[in-house]
Amino acid sequence: MTPALQLAGFLSVFLVRRIARRGVLRLPSVRWTIALAGLAAFVGFCAFGVVILRQLISEPEQLSPLLRVVGVSTPLWILTVFTVVRVLFMKASDLVELTFSFPLTNRARTLGFMLFESLVVGLGVMLMLGALVTGTISIGGFGILDQVITCLVMPSTVAYLVASVYYLGLERLLLRLRLARLRAFLVPVVLAATLVALYLGVSTQSESVLFAAVGQGDDYFAVQLLFADIAASHGTMAATGIWLAMLALLVCAVFAIAPRQFDPTRRFAIVPRLFGPTEFGAYFAAHIRGIETVTVCGISLAGSYALFLADIRLPPILLLAVTVQSVYAYVSTEPLRACGPRRHGPGMRYVLVIGPQLATLAIIAPPISILSALTGARLDEILSVVGFAVSNVIVLTLAGIAFPPEKGNPFSVIAGAAVAGLVTGTIMLGTNLLGLPPQFTVGVMLALTLIAAALSIAGMDRIERTSRHEVVV
């Protein structure tokens, strides 16, 4: 157990130091400012949850139905965060190879990665459910903690281990089918399809669980609430004993099913050169031919089609997933910018970075928007999501310039993405809470986009001039 704990500690220290020493985070003042802003945002989020929950619920007896409904969707949140972390680990080939220099057995290495991964997944779920738990405790007191543990904590840990077994089994299957080289494409697609299926299943369970909890319907059994049902019938100690036994069985299953390590392929698809042998065409090919871009576009299209088949009315929010790759745009195009003569000024070089991303968005947006419209989404909803996606591309590109991701360490994008999400989310949430008209919100997003573009051009020019020793830092 000690070597596994040491490996988990090494991964934590390594990633925190590599993330906290990149781009503008090299300055202690920037690091402390962002850390305090993040802490303030989380405290504000929890306070907001307390205020909203107290407006909706006046009696502590009403908390039990709420916790049961949220507990039903807990595996969905776990699998969502697990998928993100797993995809990051699949791209972190340099980090994984570094661990092979440690004197560890395969079992200890698997356990060490699992401990670190569970810490990251738990942190992500805590950030998402922090407001709910804080509001629940503020109304029901610490006596409600038993229900919080049985409805949220216990199902979350079991769901994480089940997701680990599912993922490792999928990789072992790919090994048997001799498709291991395509794991970087197939595994995210399968996990995303599982997310869609789980979402559809959870959405049909929530109403039945709520009616059963308030006594207006028949008793309904949901496997996610197994520990809550056992605690209600036989006590918390019995639920804890069964939970511990299940954890032990799932950990043994993880050790038994874990396959041998193998490296993912870095090249996957050959795409048509839509813009020919031009300079813009080279930048476009560098952006769209990456396996990550192909995967996220495929997931967005498949998810939109699944929502269409299920007749779920939603604006094309899956289009936002395509914009996530903007964090890598500046780093991935660096070899192209470094070769050849410098024929363009700062503005044109920025256009070559941002243009292929907007072209990809223009290609993928029409089919996703049409599928959304066929489910009943209004035109103004579709246009607002498309406009927000365009703004997101520009903002995340700035995040990739200010917090450049490190090759072989995809976790380094967390800082930039978190800061971009914090700024954009705070502005959007603030305008909505104040009840401002939509025109004002559009104006704010337009101003934020223009500021991000201006900062990106200035930042790119300064970084490139510094690398050529044209400025004194």
Helices and strands as residue ranges (DSSP letters): H 2-19, G 23-26, H 28-56, G 60-62, H 63-91, H 93-99, H 106-140, G 142-144, H 145-148, I 149-153, H 154-176, G 180-182, H 183-213, G 223-225, H 226-234, H 236-257, H 279-288, H 291-309, H 319-322, G 323-328, H 329-332, H 334-338, H 346-374, H 379-402, G 410-412, H 413-433, H 438-467
